[in-house]
Amino acid sequence: MVYPLDYFQHHRDCKFKQTERAQRIADLTSYRDSFTSSDRSVLSKPIEELVQDVHKQVLQPIDILRAYGKAALKAHQKTNCLTEIMISTAEKWTTDSSINFKGPLAGIPISLKDSIVVGGYDTSVGYSSNVGNKGEKDGTMVRILKDAGAVPYVKTNLPITLLSFESTNDVWGRCTNPHNNKYSPGGSTGGEAALLAAGGGRIGIGSDVAGSVRVPAHFSGIYSLRCSTGRWPKNGMVTSMPGQEGIPSVFSPMTRTLGDLSYFTKSMISMKPWKYDHSVHPITWRDDIAKEYQEKKKFRIGVLRTDGVVDPSPACARAVDEVVAALQKEGHEIIDVDPPSPYEALVIASQLLNSDGCKTFKSFFRTGEWEDPGAKQMSFLITLPSPFKYMYYLWVKYVRRDDIWASLIKDWKEKSAYEQWQLVTKREAYKAKFHDWWEQEAKIDFMITPPNATPAVPHDGMKDAVSSCGYTFLFNLLDYTCGIMPITHVDKALDQLPSGFSIKKLNGVAQGAYKLYNATAMHGLPVAVQIVGQRLEEEKVLTVMQRIEDALGDEKYRLLELD
């Protein structure tokens, strides 16, 4: 009897949450009005200006909330990006002293990945088994935000398991890319990316364990910063993989503009988050580092053209070339780099992330619950009986002669504590090797890479592209600070695959990515670059991103217009 009860409860809980969301939206009657001129003025201002207006009492927080509430509902109608609608409660917060409107984020509406705990609201993370898990108190992240003056107003969609560059689940449905609804906005922080790209917000918070704030920013055309562990709070969350620390997840900011990303990051660190969260390092914002990289005349810049697993598609390679050309024009030194094998990092990181045999994220599933196709591929292969897996490995290695895919799957199994410790030892050795290469051989200020081999994947594309994550996953293993900035859009005239290109000649990981690449179908999708610093170099990375945007001048990325 457990099976049918579990199945029917799953469907009841999904229907309950969708009905609850629809009713909350329906109750916001004034938010369905057209934008007024004052709304558009609010929506066009950088957050630093809005904060100053609140401090001077030129604007009231409720006015900002109403403008962004309208914008968020419009974005949701277009992309299905929202989960918990908190706008009615947020209206009360603006008047009941819950929020400190003297703080550095005074009056700024902020969107949150669904995994962030807000008192009085569920944190389902896309699993129906979490429906009804609302807590009485705000989580640590939300307490800091309110003390800084920010107004949490919506939570955003994500993939069940949190292990996908798509954002779909049975509880909330499928989130779509605002540029093209046949494509994913990214994952696991895809709802945030869709909301911000569509103009439904200016700032939000997501999390990143293999690229989950960076790939959505790349897919959707916004900015994000993957902070190093310890620079940003991590408590007050619900996750699909509690206890997974082989490759730690990091909560990090996402914004519509680069100026907002810098201001928001600096503001959060000014709140001394280590006073709220024991996991945060007591490192204040270092203006001297920002000033150093603002004033430095000539950078030595490393360009990673390929990770050696999946060469970037023409669109992604072109974005890197455009940035390189702009920097060369300004007189900076550009070198193509060949760091310690990114493939080695991919093997180590993928084994560490799923060393429990995928048991933890699967433990939250109910009978009949939809599973992300990428995560399903991982869990299928990891539970395949050893004789069959070994036969598959031999076929891949010796018949297909694909050493890349063969080595990835060879030890794809649940790990013992002994095996886990060995992997951690390999991780630390790789990090030391990479550090030595950067400091002693490359001697670069920062690195530019593609964020992914392709632009956004079509829906359910992660079944093929699940392993194509090396450009971001590498820096989770290293714990390096990375920024994403949108550069251009796919152009069907410029970004076609070369004549004679054969997908059959590629390794298994690359085949999965290139099955999905179609420059004609992808025309207009955003394309970004990734700016990489070393560990705990948030100030440097943000400053360098601004230098790059300044160098691009009139060629810099154009955001989607607000409908």
NUZA-456841 format. One record per residue (C-alpha): residue number from 0; residue in three letters; x negated, z, y. Coordinates in Angstrom, 2 decimals. Each point is the difference from the previous one (the first is absolute). Layout:
N
NUM/ALA/X/Z/Y
...
This chain:
563
0/MET/0.00/0.00/0.00
1/VAL/-2.97/0.38/2.33
2/TYR/-0.39/-3.78/0.31
3/PRO/3.47/-0.88/1.39
4/LEU/0.17/3.12/2.19
5/ASP/-3.38/-0.81/1.53
6/TYR/0.93/-3.65/0.50
7/PHE/3.31/0.74/1.71
8/GLN/-1.48/2.75/2.16
9/HIS/-2.65/-2.42/1.21
10/HIS/2.64/-2.46/1.17
11/ARG/2.13/2.75/1.58
12/ASP/-2.97/1.31/1.98
13/CYS/-1.01/-3.46/1.20
14/LYS/3.55/-0.74/1.12
15/PHE/0.20/3.39/1.72
16/LYS/-3.16/-0.60/2.05
17/GLN/1.00/-3.52/1.00
18/THR/3.47/1.16/1.02
19/GLU/-1.48/2.94/1.92
20/ARG/-2.37/-2.34/1.87
21/ALA/2.83/-2.44/0.81
22/GLN/2.17/2.84/1.33
23/ARG/-2.78/1.39/2.17
24/ILE/-0.47/-3.46/1.52
25/ALA/3.74/-0.46/0.47
26/ASP/0.21/3.33/1.84
27/LEU/-2.53/-1.20/2.58
28/THR/2.57/-2.07/1.89
29/SER/-1.82/-0.03/3.35
30/TYR/-3.16/-1.29/-1.73
31/ARG/1.73/-3.26/-0.84
32/ASP/0.23/-0.99/3.67
33/SER/-2.22/-2.74/1.38
34/PHE/-3.29/0.94/1.61
35/THR/0.30/0.93/3.65
36/SER/-2.68/-0.89/2.53
37/SER/-1.19/3.61/-0.11
38/ASP/-0.18/-0.17/-3.83
39/ARG/-2.20/-3.09/0.21
40/SER/-2.19/1.69/2.57
41/VAL/-0.51/2.95/-2.36
42/LEU/-0.68/-2.26/-2.98
43/SER/-2.64/-1.98/1.88
44/LYS/-2.07/2.99/1.13
45/PRO/-3.10/1.32/-1.79
46/ILE/0.51/3.50/-1.34
47/GLU/-2.54/1.47/2.43
48/GLU/2.16/-1.18/2.93
49/LEU/3.16/1.33/-1.64
50/VAL/-1.64/3.41/-0.45
51/GLN/-0.98/0.06/3.66
52/ASP/3.58/-0.89/0.97
53/VAL/1.31/2.90/-2.09
54/HIS/-2.55/2.41/1.47
55/LYS/1.01/-1.10/3.52
56/GLN/3.69/0.14/-1.01
57/VAL/0.42/-3.63/1.00
58/LEU/1.40/-0.56/-3.51
59/GLN/1.84/2.38/-2.29
60/PRO/-0.90/0.08/-3.71
61/ILE/3.61/-0.83/-0.88
62/ASP/-0.28/-3.29/1.92
63/ILE/-3.06/-1.03/-2.02
64/LEU/1.67/1.07/-3.25
65/ARG/3.11/-2.05/0.74
66/ALA/-2.00/-3.13/0.78
67/TYR/-2.07/0.29/-3.16
68/GLY/2.99/1.07/-2.06
69/LYS/1.72/-3.27/0.92
70/ALA/-3.16/-1.95/-0.78
71/ALA/-0.47/1.72/-3.35
72/LEU/3.54/-0.80/-1.13
73/LYS/-0.48/-3.65/0.96
74/ALA/-3.26/-0.11/-1.96
75/HIS/1.72/1.62/-2.98
76/GLN/2.83/-2.52/0.07
77/LYS/-2.63/-2.73/-0.23
78/THR/-2.37/1.55/-2.57
79/ASN/1.59/3.03/-1.76
80/CYS/-2.95/2.08/1.20
81/LEU/1.65/3.41/0.49
82/THR/0.78/2.80/-2.43
83/GLU/0.98/3.30/1.65
84/ILE/1.71/-0.55/3.37
85/MET/-0.78/3.13/2.03
86/ILE/1.08/-1.21/3.45
87/SER/2.99/2.35/0.40
88/THR/-2.16/3.00/-0.87
89/ALA/-2.77/-1.30/2.26
90/GLU/2.44/-0.01/2.91
91/LYS/0.47/3.74/-0.54
92/TRP/-3.74/0.56/-0.25
93/THR/-0.40/-1.43/3.50
94/THR/2.08/2.85/1.44
95/ASP/-0.46/3.05/-2.25
96/SER/-3.69/0.76/0.69
97/SER/-1.05/-1.25/-3.46
98/ILE/-2.49/-2.33/1.64
99/ASN/-2.74/0.72/2.54
100/PHE/0.51/-2.59/2.72
101/LYS/-3.18/1.03/1.75
102/GLY/-2.12/-1.37/-2.87
103/PRO/-2.04/-3.22/-0.13
104/LEU/2.79/-1.88/-1.82
105/ALA/2.86/1.30/2.14
106/GLY/3.25/-1.80/-0.75
107/ILE/-1.49/-2.67/-2.26
108/PRO/2.23/-0.94/-2.94
109/ILE/-2.04/-0.14/-3.19
110/SER/0.88/-1.55/-3.33
111/LEU/-1.21/1.53/-3.24
112/LYS/-0.62/-1.35/-3.46
113/ASP/2.72/1.36/-2.28
114/SER/-2.54/2.24/-1.76
115/ILE/-0.44/2.25/3.08
116/VAL/2.10/3.18/-0.12
117/VAL/2.51/0.60/2.79
118/GLY/2.10/3.17/-0.19
119/GLY/3.62/-0.69/-0.93
120/TYR/-0.67/-3.47/-1.43
121/ASP/-0.80/-1.29/-3.48
122/THR/-3.47/-1.27/-0.84
123/SER/0.96/-2.26/-2.86
124/VAL/-3.09/-2.29/0.00
125/GLY/2.25/-2.63/-1.57
126/TYR/0.76/2.05/-3.14
127/SER/3.61/0.94/-0.62
128/SER/-1.18/3.19/-1.75
129/ASN/-1.12/1.26/3.44
130/VAL/3.42/-0.47/1.60
131/GLY/1.16/3.37/1.34
132/ASN/-3.51/1.48/0.30
133/LYS/0.31/0.73/3.71
134/GLY/-1.96/3.00/1.21
135/GLU/0.97/2.43/2.71
136/LYS/-3.21/-0.34/2.01
137/ASP/-2.02/-2.86/1.43
138/GLY/-3.19/-0.91/-1.79
139/THR/-3.37/0.51/1.67
140/MET/-0.21/-3.53/1.39
141/VAL/3.39/0.27/1.70
142/ARG/-0.82/3.42/1.46
143/ILE/-3.11/-1.45/1.64
144/LEU/1.95/-2.99/1.32
145/LYS/2.71/2.15/1.55
146/ASP/-2.57/2.31/1.56
147/ALA/-1.61/-3.11/1.49
148/GLY/3.36/-1.04/1.46
149/ALA/0.88/-2.81/-2.41
150/VAL/3.58/-0.55/-1.19
151/PRO/0.33/-0.99/-3.69
152/TYR/3.03/-2.30/-0.14
153/VAL/-0.09/-2.08/-3.21
154/LYS/-1.73/-0.08/-3.38
155/THR/-1.01/-3.28/-1.57
156/ASN/0.13/-1.89/-3.25
157/LEU/-2.71/-0.18/-2.68
158/PRO/-0.50/-1.08/-3.61
159/ILE/0.94/2.21/-2.90
160/THR/-3.33/1.32/-1.45
161/LEU/-1.72/-0.59/3.42
162/LEU/-2.38/-2.31/-1.88
163/SER/0.97/-3.39/1.35
164/PHE/-0.42/-2.37/2.91
165/GLU/3.79/-0.41/-0.07
166/SER/2.66/2.52/1.10
167/THR/2.99/0.02/-2.35
168/ASN/1.89/2.66/-1.94
169/ASP/3.49/0.63/-1.37
170/VAL/0.76/2.81/2.45
171/TRP/-0.43/-2.01/3.20
172/GLY/-0.31/-3.64/-1.08
173/ARG/-2.52/-2.67/0.93
174/CYS/-1.82/-0.06/3.33
175/THR/-0.81/-3.46/1.36
176/ASN/-2.60/-1.46/2.34
177/PRO/1.39/-0.54/3.54
178/HIS/-1.89/-3.31/0.26
179/ASN/1.48/-1.43/-3.22
180/ASN/2.56/1.83/-2.13
181/LYS/-1.25/-1.63/-3.21
182/TYR/-3.24/1.96/0.30
183/SER/-1.05/3.64/-0.26
184/PRO/-0.89/2.02/3.12
185/GLY/-2.67/1.68/-2.12
186/GLY/-0.20/3.34/-1.73
187/SER/0.01/2.74/-0.58
188/THR/0.67/0.57/3.71
189/GLY/2.01/-3.21/0.29
190/GLY/3.06/1.39/1.75
191/GLU/-2.21/1.28/2.81
192/ALA/-1.67/-3.38/0.38
193/ALA/3.33/-1.85/0.05
194/LEU/1.48/2.41/2.55
195/LEU/-2.97/-0.17/2.37
196/ALA/-0.50/-3.76/-0.32
197/ALA/3.68/-0.61/0.78
198/GLY/-0.24/2.19/3.12
199/GLY/2.03/2.90/-1.39
200/GLY/-2.76/2.49/0.86
201/ARG/-3.42/0.30/1.56
202/ILE/-1.70/2.58/-2.24
203/GLY/0.38/1.29/-3.52
204/ILE/-1.88/1.74/-2.78
205/GLY/-0.68/-1.31/-3.49
206/SER/-2.39/0.75/-2.86
207/ASP/-2.75/-2.02/-1.63
208/VAL/-1.50/0.33/-3.50
209/ALA/-0.96/-3.64/-0.66
210/GLY/0.96/-1.70/3.26
211/SER/3.49/1.36/0.62
212/VAL/-0.16/0.08/3.81
213/ARG/-2.45/-2.88/0.32
214/VAL/1.66/-2.64/-2.17
215/PRO/3.45/0.54/1.62
216/ALA/-1.63/-0.37/3.43
217/HIS/-1.60/-3.26/-1.18
218/PHE/3.19/-1.29/-1.64
219/SER/2.27/0.88/2.95
220/GLY/-2.15/-0.47/3.09
221/ILE/-0.66/3.50/1.37
222/TYR/-2.98/2.35/0.43
223/SER/-1.07/2.84/-2.27
224/LEU/-2.90/2.35/-0.52
225/ARG/-1.04/1.31/-3.40
226/CYS/-1.48/3.38/0.95
227/SER/-2.61/1.72/-2.12
228/THR/1.15/2.98/-2.05
229/GLY/-0.04/3.15/2.05
230/ARG/0.60/-1.66/3.37
231/TRP/3.78/-0.14/-0.28
232/PRO/2.50/2.49/-1.48
233/LYS/1.15/-0.47/-3.60
234/ASN/2.27/2.98/-0.69
235/GLY/3.79/-0.04/0.22
236/MET/0.48/-3.08/-2.19
237/VAL/1.64/-1.04/-3.26
238/THR/-1.88/-2.46/-2.18
239/SER/0.33/-1.94/-3.23
240/MET/-3.37/1.26/-1.25
241/PRO/-0.45/3.69/0.88
242/GLY/-3.44/1.23/-1.02
243/GLN/-1.66/-3.44/0.09
244/GLU/-3.28/0.54/1.85
245/GLY/-2.29/-2.56/-1.64
246/ILE/0.84/-2.32/2.90
247/PRO/1.69/2.25/2.59
248/SER/2.97/-1.28/1.96
249/VAL/-0.41/0.23/3.77
250/PHE/2.82/0.20/2.55
251/SER/-0.77/-2.22/2.96
252/PRO/1.56/-1.57/3.13
253/MET/1.66/-3.40/0.41
254/THR/1.02/-1.49/3.35
255/ARG/1.36/-3.11/1.66
256/THR/-2.94/-0.28/2.41
257/LEU/-3.68/0.89/-0.02
258/GLY/0.25/2.09/3.16
259/ASP/2.68/2.13/-1.62
260/LEU/-2.13/0.40/-3.15
261/SER/-2.91/1.41/1.99
262/TYR/2.13/2.26/2.16
263/PHE/2.01/1.32/-2.93
264/THR/-3.05/0.72/-2.15
265/LYS/-1.77/1.81/2.82
266/SER/3.16/1.98/0.81
267/MET/0.47/1.17/-3.59
268/ILE/-3.61/1.15/-0.27
269/SER/0.35/1.78/3.36
270/MET/2.66/2.17/-1.67
271/LYS/-2.74/1.61/-2.13
272/PRO/1.74/-0.85/-3.29
273/TRP/-2.45/2.22/-1.86
274/LYS/1.97/2.93/1.44
275/TYR/3.03/-1.24/-1.97
276/ASP/-1.57/-1.49/-3.12
277/HIS/-2.96/1.43/-1.89
278/SER/-1.01/-3.46/-1.22
279/VAL/-0.88/-1.28/3.49
280/HIS/-3.58/0.18/1.26
281/PRO/-0.37/1.79/3.37
282/ILE/-1.36/-3.09/1.74
283/THR/1.25/-0.53/3.55
284/TRP/0.36/-3.45/1.53
285/ARG/-3.51/-1.24/0.83
286/ASP/0.15/-1.83/3.32
287/ASP/-3.76/-0.44/-0.02
288/ILE/0.21/-2.24/-3.09
289/ALA/2.82/-2.03/1.51
290/LYS/-2.03/-0.40/3.21
291/GLU/-3.11/-1.04/-1.94
292/TYR/1.83/-2.87/-1.69
293/GLN/1.85/-0.97/3.18
294/GLU/-3.33/-0.47/1.77
295/LYS/-2.21/-1.37/-2.79
296/LYS/-1.10/-3.50/1.01
297/LYS/-0.79/-1.50/-3.39
298/PHE/1.46/0.88/-3.37
299/ARG/-1.50/-0.82/-3.38
300/ILE/3.07/-0.95/-2.01
301/GLY/0.24/-0.51/-3.74
302/VAL/2.54/-2.52/-1.28
303/LEU/1.24/0.36/-3.58
304/ARG/1.19/-3.53/-0.78
305/THR/1.12/0.80/-3.54
306/ASP/0.22/3.00/-2.31
307/GLY/-1.23/-2.15/-2.88
308/VAL/3.29/0.43/-1.85
309/VAL/2.54/-1.96/2.04
310/ASP/-1.29/-2.29/2.74
311/PRO/2.20/0.21/3.10
312/SER/2.63/-2.71/0.43
313/PRO/-0.54/-2.56/2.77
314/ALA/2.32/1.90/2.38
315/CYS/-1.84/3.30/-0.50
316/ALA/-3.43/-1.62/0.24
317/ARG/1.05/-1.72/3.23
318/ALA/1.00/3.32/1.59
319/VAL/-3.46/1.40/-0.75
320/ASP/-1.61/-3.16/1.41
321/GLU/1.98/0.29/3.23
322/VAL/-1.17/3.56/0.56
323/VAL/-3.60/-0.88/-0.87
324/ALA/0.05/-2.93/2.45
325/ALA/1.30/2.21/2.82
326/LEU/-2.70/2.60/-0.65
327/GLN/-2.77/-2.59/-0.26
328/LYS/1.10/-1.41/3.35
329/GLU/-0.60/3.45/1.48
330/GLY/-3.55/0.06/-1.39
331/HIS/0.40/2.40/-2.92
332/GLU/-2.14/-0.36/-3.12
333/ILE/2.00/-1.09/-3.04
334/ILE/-1.33/0.20/-3.56
335/ASP/1.75/-0.84/-3.25
336/VAL/-0.40/3.04/-2.24
337/ASP/-0.27/0.47/-3.75
338/PRO/0.61/3.72/-0.59
339/PRO/-0.11/1.84/-3.33
340/SER/2.51/-1.68/-2.32
341/PRO/3.57/0.46/1.31
342/TYR/1.10/-0.89/-3.52
343/GLU/-1.77/3.08/-1.35
344/ALA/1.98/2.06/2.52
345/LEU/3.26/-1.65/-1.10
346/VAL/-0.66/0.89/-3.64
347/ILE/-0.86/3.63/0.81
348/ALA/2.85/0.48/2.50
349/SER/2.70/-1.53/-2.20
350/GLN/-1.05/2.17/-2.94
351/LEU/-0.03/3.15/2.14
352/LEU/3.35/-0.67/1.67
353/ASN/1.76/-0.36/-3.35
354/SER/-2.08/2.33/-2.12
355/ASP/3.15/1.85/-1.10
356/GLY/1.16/-3.13/-1.82
357/CYS/2.69/-0.61/2.66
358/LYS/1.85/3.04/-1.37
359/THR/0.56/1.78/3.30
360/PHE/1.74/-2.73/1.97
361/LYS/2.07/-0.90/-3.07
362/SER/1.09/3.61/-0.51
363/PHE/2.39/-0.23/2.96
364/PHE/1.90/-3.02/-1.33
365/ARG/3.53/0.23/-1.26
366/THR/1.53/-2.13/-2.72
367/GLY/0.64/-3.53/1.25
368/GLU/-1.86/0.48/3.28
369/TRP/-1.63/-3.17/1.33
370/GLU/-3.80/0.00/-0.08
371/ASP/-2.28/-1.89/2.33
372/PRO/-1.31/-3.04/-1.93
373/GLY/-3.62/0.73/0.92
374/ALA/0.15/3.63/-1.08
375/LYS/1.85/-1.11/-3.13
376/GLN/-2.87/-2.34/-0.89
377/MET/-2.49/2.87/0.39
378/SER/2.00/2.44/-2.11
379/PHE/0.73/-2.60/-2.69
380/LEU/-3.65/-0.84/-0.45
381/ILE/-1.17/3.61/0.10
382/THR/2.42/1.02/-2.76
383/LEU/-0.62/-3.05/-2.19
384/PRO/-1.29/1.20/-3.41
385/SER/-3.80/-0.14/-0.17
386/PRO/-0.30/-2.70/-2.74
387/PHE/2.20/-2.41/1.99
388/LYS/-1.80/0.77/3.24
389/TYR/-3.37/-0.59/-1.61
390/MET/1.15/-3.34/-1.41
391/TYR/1.25/-0.97/3.46
392/TYR/-3.35/1.04/1.50
393/LEU/-1.92/-2.14/-2.53
394/TRP/2.22/-2.99/0.69
395/VAL/-0.46/0.35/3.80
396/LYS/-3.77/0.49/-0.23
397/TYR/-0.99/-2.48/-2.69
398/VAL/2.78/-2.60/-0.05
399/ARG/0.94/-0.14/3.67
400/ARG/-3.56/1.04/0.96
401/ASP/1.35/2.16/2.82
402/ASP/-2.39/2.94/0.37
403/ILE/1.74/1.26/3.17
404/TRP/3.41/0.56/-1.58
405/ALA/-1.51/1.07/-3.35
406/SER/-2.06/2.80/1.56
407/LEU/2.98/1.26/1.98
408/ILE/2.19/0.36/-3.09
409/LYS/-2.67/1.11/-2.48
410/ASP/0.32/3.74/0.70
411/TRP/3.51/-0.11/1.45
412/LYS/1.35/3.11/-1.71
413/GLU/0.84/3.64/0.59
414/LYS/-3.19/2.00/0.63
415/SER/-1.08/3.34/-1.37
416/ALA/-1.43/2.59/2.40
417/TYR/-3.45/-0.94/-1.28
418/GLU/0.61/-3.69/0.78
419/GLN/1.49/0.85/3.40
420/TRP/-3.11/1.96/0.94
421/GLN/-2.19/-2.92/-1.03
422/LEU/2.01/-2.27/2.29
423/VAL/-0.38/2.41/2.90
424/THR/-3.75/-0.02/-0.61
425/LYS/0.03/-3.81/0.16
426/ARG/2.09/0.12/3.17
427/GLU/-2.49/2.28/1.75
428/ALA/-2.95/-2.11/-1.14
429/TYR/1.68/-3.12/1.37
430/LYS/0.73/1.72/3.33
431/ALA/-3.65/1.04/0.30
432/LYS/-1.16/-3.53/-0.81
433/PHE/2.33/-1.52/2.59
434/HIS/-1.09/2.51/2.64
435/ASP/-3.66/-0.80/-0.61
436/TRP/0.71/-3.73/0.19
437/TRP/1.83/0.40/3.33
438/GLU/-2.64/2.25/1.60
439/GLN/-3.23/-1.39/-1.40
440/GLU/0.64/-3.65/-0.81
441/ALA/2.92/-1.41/1.99
442/LYS/-0.46/2.30/3.02
443/ILE/3.32/-1.13/1.46
444/ASP/2.26/1.60/2.61
445/PHE/3.18/-0.97/-1.82
446/MET/1.37/-2.51/-2.47
447/ILE/2.73/-2.64/0.16
448/THR/1.91/-0.95/-3.17
449/PRO/3.29/-1.60/-0.98
450/PRO/2.61/2.72/-0.72
451/ASN/1.29/-1.91/-3.01
452/ALA/-0.67/-3.32/-1.69
453/THR/3.38/-1.38/1.09
454/PRO/2.67/0.60/2.63
455/ALA/3.26/1.72/-1.03
456/VAL/1.14/-0.36/-3.60
457/PRO/3.46/-1.34/-0.86
458/HIS/2.43/2.52/-1.43
459/ASP/-0.94/1.17/-3.51
460/GLY/-3.39/-1.68/0.46
461/MET/-1.88/3.17/-0.88
462/LYS/0.63/-0.76/-3.65
463/ASP/-2.78/-2.57/0.41
464/ALA/-1.99/1.46/2.91
465/VAL/-0.13/3.66/-1.04
466/SER/-3.79/-0.03/-0.51
467/SER/-0.77/-1.96/3.16
468/CYS/-0.66/2.98/2.25
469/GLY/-3.77/0.15/0.14
470/TYR/-0.46/-0.60/3.73
471/THR/1.81/3.23/0.83
472/PHE/-0.49/2.07/-3.18
473/LEU/-3.79/-0.16/0.41
474/PHE/0.19/2.09/3.16
475/ASN/2.33/2.58/-1.53
476/LEU/-2.69/0.66/-2.58
477/LEU/-2.64/0.19/2.76
478/ASP/2.34/1.99/2.29
479/TYR/-0.98/-2.20/2.95
480/THR/2.00/-0.33/3.21
481/CYS/1.67/-3.42/0.26
482/GLY/2.19/-1.64/2.61
483/ILE/2.34/-2.95/-0.37
484/MET/0.71/-2.33/2.88
485/PRO/2.21/-3.12/-0.21
486/ILE/-1.80/-3.17/1.08
487/THR/2.07/-3.09/-0.74
488/HIS/2.81/-1.50/-2.11
489/VAL/-0.07/-2.21/-3.06
490/ASP/-0.03/-3.64/1.11
491/LYS/1.22/-2.56/-2.52
492/ALA/-2.22/-2.64/1.59
493/LEU/-3.19/2.08/0.03
494/ASP/0.24/2.25/-3.03
495/GLN/0.70/-2.22/-3.00
496/LEU/-2.15/0.43/-3.09
497/PRO/-2.78/-2.60/-0.23
498/SER/0.59/-3.09/-2.08
499/GLY/-1.19/0.49/-3.54
500/PHE/0.69/3.75/0.08
501/SER/0.79/1.16/-3.53
502/ILE/1.56/3.36/-0.69
503/LYS/-0.96/-0.34/-3.68
504/LYS/-3.67/0.37/0.89
505/LEU/0.55/3.42/1.59
506/ASN/-0.35/3.40/-1.63
507/GLY/3.16/1.89/-0.96
508/VAL/0.17/2.08/3.18
509/ALA/-0.44/-3.04/2.24
510/GLN/2.54/-2.00/-1.99
511/GLY/2.60/2.69/0.65
512/ALA/-0.63/-0.15/3.74
513/TYR/-0.15/-3.78/0.30
514/LYS/3.20/-0.54/-2.00
515/LEU/1.70/1.32/3.12
516/TYR/-1.91/-1.87/2.71
517/ASN/1.93/-2.84/1.61
518/ALA/-0.96/-0.77/3.59
519/THR/3.15/-2.05/0.60
520/ALA/2.37/2.73/-1.21
521/MET/-2.09/2.67/1.75
522/HIS/-0.10/-1.82/3.34
523/GLY/0.37/2.53/2.81
524/LEU/-0.91/3.10/-1.99
525/PRO/-2.53/2.32/1.71
526/VAL/-3.67/0.10/-0.95
527/ALA/-2.32/2.87/0.93
528/VAL/-3.60/1.10/-0.32
529/GLN/-1.38/3.37/-1.09
530/ILE/-2.58/1.83/2.13
531/VAL/-2.08/2.43/-2.05
532/GLY/-2.07/2.96/1.15
533/GLN/-1.53/2.73/-2.08
534/ARG/1.58/3.33/-0.86
535/LEU/1.65/1.96/2.85
536/GLU/-0.64/-2.75/2.55
537/GLU/3.49/-0.27/1.48
538/GLU/-1.23/-0.02/3.60
539/LYS/-2.48/-2.81/-0.69
540/VAL/2.42/-2.17/-1.96
541/LEU/2.74/0.24/2.64
542/THR/-2.45/-0.80/2.78
543/VAL/-1.39/-2.98/-1.88
544/MET/3.53/-1.27/-0.64
545/GLN/0.60/0.06/3.75
546/ARG/-3.26/-1.86/0.64
547/ILE/1.11/-2.66/-2.49
548/GLU/3.44/-0.33/1.57
549/ASP/-1.62/-0.36/3.43
550/ALA/-2.34/-2.66/-1.39
551/LEU/2.97/-1.97/-1.37
552/GLY/1.53/-0.12/3.49
553/ASP/2.97/-2.34/0.21
554/GLU/-0.41/-0.83/-3.69
555/LYS/1.05/3.49/-1.09
556/TYR/2.99/0.48/-2.28
557/ARG/3.54/-0.33/1.36
558/LEU/2.46/2.60/-1.24
559/LEU/3.49/-0.85/-1.23
560/GLU/2.43/0.05/2.89
561/LEU/2.69/2.68/-0.04
562/ASP/3.37/-1.54/-0.84
